[in-house]
Amino acid sequence: LVNFVLEKGHTAGAKFGNAKYWALYTFVAIPLPGTGAWTGSLVAALMNVPLRKSGPACVLGVLIAGVAVMAISTGVIAIVT
């Protein structure tokens, strides 16, 4: 199972090419459970993204997700039900 997951991660990283940094940033910036910095770091490790590039992508993604959640919870962005 571990070899399967590692192989899938490496092939996904090769598929994305240079866009894997933006994909990682976008994945972390989505304010849903399970798409935060810890999971983003795991995805970055599976896709062989160097720490110098995955760190800023995760930090910026968490900041954007935090601003989005703050805007929704304070009423800046109204969610119509």
DRENKELUM-695370 format. One record per residue (C-alpha): x, y, z. Coordinates in steps of 0.1 Angstrom, whole numbers, padded with zeros to 4 digits. Layout:
N
PT, X, Y, Z
...
This chain:
81
PT, 0000, 0000, 0000
PT, 0028, 0024, 0009
PT, 0046, 0017, -0024
PT, 0014, 0023, -0043
PT, 0008, 0057, -0026
PT, 0044, 0068, -0032
PT, 0043, 0058, -0068
PT, 0010, 0076, -0073
PT, 0025, 0107, -0057
PT, 0056, 0107, -0078
PT, 0036, 0103, -0111
PT, 0012, 0131, -0101
PT, 0042, 0153, -0094
PT, 0056, 0146, -0128
PT, 0023, 0152, -0144
PT, 0019, 0187, -0129
PT, 0054, 0199, -0139
PT, 0059, 0235, -0128
PT, 0022, 0239, -0120
PT, 0026, 0217, -0089
PT, 0035, 0247, -0068
PT, 0002, 0265, -0078
PT, -0017, 0233, -0073
PT, -0003, 0229, -0038
PT, -0011, 0265, -0030
PT, -0047, 0261, -0043
PT, -0052, 0229, -0024
PT, -0041, 0244, 0009
PT, -0060, 0277, 0003
PT, -0094, 0258, 0001
PT, -0110, 0263, 0035
PT, -0123, 0228, 0040
PT, -0114, 0202, 0066
PT, -0085, 0181, 0055
PT, -0070, 0206, 0031
PT, -0047, 0225, 0054
PT, -0009, 0228, 0059
PT, -0004, 0193, 0073
PT, -0021, 0176, 0044
PT, -0004, 0200, 0020
PT, 0030, 0192, 0034
PT, 0023, 0155, 0030
PT, 0012, 0161, -0006
PT, 0043, 0181, -0013
PT, 0065, 0153, 0001
PT, 0048, 0128, -0021
PT, 0052, 0149, -0052
PT, 0089, 0156, -0044
PT, 0084, 0194, -0041
PT, 0114, 0209, -0024
PT, 0109, 0226, 0010
PT, 0120, 0260, -0003
PT, 0090, 0259, -0027
PT, 0065, 0240, -0007
PT, 0069, 0261, 0025
PT, 0058, 0294, 0010
PT, 0030, 0277, -0009
PT, 0016, 0262, 0023
PT, 0020, 0294, 0043
PT, 0003, 0316, 0017
PT, -0025, 0290, 0013
PT, -0032, 0289, 0050
PT, -0032, 0327, 0051
PT, -0057, 0329, 0022
PT, -0079, 0302, 0038
PT, -0078, 0321, 0072
PT, -0088, 0354, 0055
PT, -0117, 0336, 0037
PT, -0130, 0320, 0069
PT, -0127, 0353, 0088
PT, -0146, 0372, 0061
PT, -0174, 0346, 0061
PT, -0176, 0344, 0099
PT, -0176, 0382, 0105
PT, -0202, 0388, 0078
PT, -0180, 0406, 0053
PT, -0190, 0379, 0028
PT, -0227, 0369, 0031
PT, -0236, 0333, 0023
PT, -0271, 0332, 0010
PT, -0291, 0302, 0022
